[in-house]
Amino acid sequence: MNGQIENMLQSAEGRYLTSKETASLTQYSDGLPGRLKASAEVEQREGLIVDEVLESVLSRYSDISQRYKEGERKAQRDLSLVLRYCVLAMVKDDRLFLRDNLLLWLKTILEGIGLSQEFVKDSYSSLLTTCEKQLSAEAFGLLEPYLKDCVEVLGERERAA
């Protein structure tokens, strides 16, 4: 559930929902069928999307498999995980969920193993463009903000304080 909705419902314990709260719940629930339909579409096409991204990225960064033990398998795992978290965040309609529960942690891991900023940004930019190509306009439109957050968060280096 969306974090804001969850907080709103917790704060409503012992009282009735206000008209503003009711409107927020209605708006959230009205969009849920479309988000669930998009989720099913991404699930059905995940293998194709991830394989296409890997083919594109590994053709440009052919040394990844040699430099990192099981690099291709781990890249496939990470791309699938990111896509699945994007979809869950989309269903929840909660961009902070994606950032707080995956992206900040994954960014630390990717930087820690020494992957270049260029490689990471290209990988997740390729995920974005491949999803646009492989998904319906409706599904991509719902998923796009979450994929863009991945490119932004994962593709940028931390700035020194």
HULIN-V405670 format. One line per field, one symbol per residue. phi: phi as a letter, one per 20 degrees, with the letter a starting at -180 (. if undefined). burial: b if it has 16 or more other ideal C-beta (glycine too) atoms within 10 Angstrom, else e. A space follows every 10 residues. Layout:
phi = ???
burial = ???
//
This chain:
phi = .ggffgffff fegnbeffff ffffffffff efgfffffgf ffgfdggfff fffggffffe cfegfefcgl gfffffffff ffffffffff fflbffgfff ebffffgfff ffenffgfff fffeffffff fffedfgfff gfeggfffff ffffedefef f
burial = ebeebeebee eeeeeeeeee beebbeebee eeeebeebbe bbeebbeebb ebbbebbbee beebeeeeee beeebbebbe ebbebbbbbb bbbbbebbbe ebbeebbeeb eeeebeeebb bbbbbbbbeb beebbeeebb ebbbebbebb bebbbeeeee e
//
